Amino acid sequence: MARRLVIRTPEGVEFALNLAGPMTRFLAWTIDFAAIAVASSTIGKILYVFAILSPDIAVAFSTLSYFVLSIGYGIGFEWWWRGQTLGKRVLGLRVMDARGLRLHISQIVIRNILRAVDTLPVFYLVGGIACGVNRYSQRLGDIAANTVVVRRQSVTLPDVTVLTGERYNSMLAYGHLAARLRHRAKPEAVDIALDALHRRDTLDPAARLEVFDALAAHFRGLVEFPEEATLGITSEQYVRNSIEVILKPAIHRQRVPQEVS
């Protein structure tokens, strides 16, 4: 049975995210290792010029470059791609804070530096054992950085019109702001908002109000739409409109092949 991370909001509402297991994470690492090996080989060919002048200098630079590349690769990609490396992106994995908070650069640095310990003695044996026995599938680097690796479920995108109702979404009229919202919205926040929209009728009225107030405040903080686009709508409708703005391009791409055929 897949392990799950349950995040509980101050209002008492729980959201569950699927955690990546040791095998899936190992497969992602093999892709990353291959990418690092290719980059290291390319650098090695460049350093061949130094070997003609001084073999010792060439060896020193080669060793240093591999160390910097192996550590810097994870740090750079996980920061730039919001918790993903090339391997994680291919397999649909993402690093996130264990409490569901914003992932900080210090956490990314810690988990990647401790990767050297997790890979001991070979093939991530220490990290694999830690993942297998830890309730949140964390390796030592994750435990130290308080991070987890979650797995994005491959599910059919919901019908946005069901979630948003019949009300016209005037936020779609501002294309540049909609694109900015899609770029800035984090997958974790979108997942939580979708879960809240699907479960809105099961929530306690007071908790429902507080949850959607918090979610609306989050999306408002990402992009500020003109007053005429949001005037008179509730926090829940604002969240619905935001989700429609974020998901509509993906749903359109999903439907195009069916329309063409």
Sequence and secondary structure as in RCSB ss.txt:
>XXXX:A:sequence
MARRLVIRTPEGVEFALNLAGPMTRFLAWTIDFAAIAVASSTIGKILYVFAILSPDIAVAFSTLSYFVLSIGYGI
GFEWWWRGQTLGKRVLGLRVMDARGLRLHISQIVIRNILRAVDTLPVFYLVGGIACGVNRYSQRLGDIAANTVVV
RRQSVTLPDVTVLTGERYNSMLAYGHLAARLRHRAKPEAVDIALDALHRRDTLDPAARLEVFDALAAHFRGLVEF
PEEATLGITSEQYVRNSIEVILKPAIHRQRVPQEVS
>XXXX:A:secstr
   EEEEE TTS EEEEEB  HHHHHHHHHHHHHHHHHHHHHHHHHHHHHHHH HHHHHHHHHHHHHHHHHHHHH
HHHHHTTS  HHHHHHTEEEEETTS    HHHHHHHHHTHHHHTTTTTTHHHHHHHHHSTT   HHHHHHTEEEE
E        HHHHHTTS  GGGG HHHHHHHHHH  HHHHHHHHHHHHTGGGS HHHHHHHHHHHHHHHHHH   
 HHHHTT  HHHHHHHHHHHHHHHHHHHHHHHHHH 
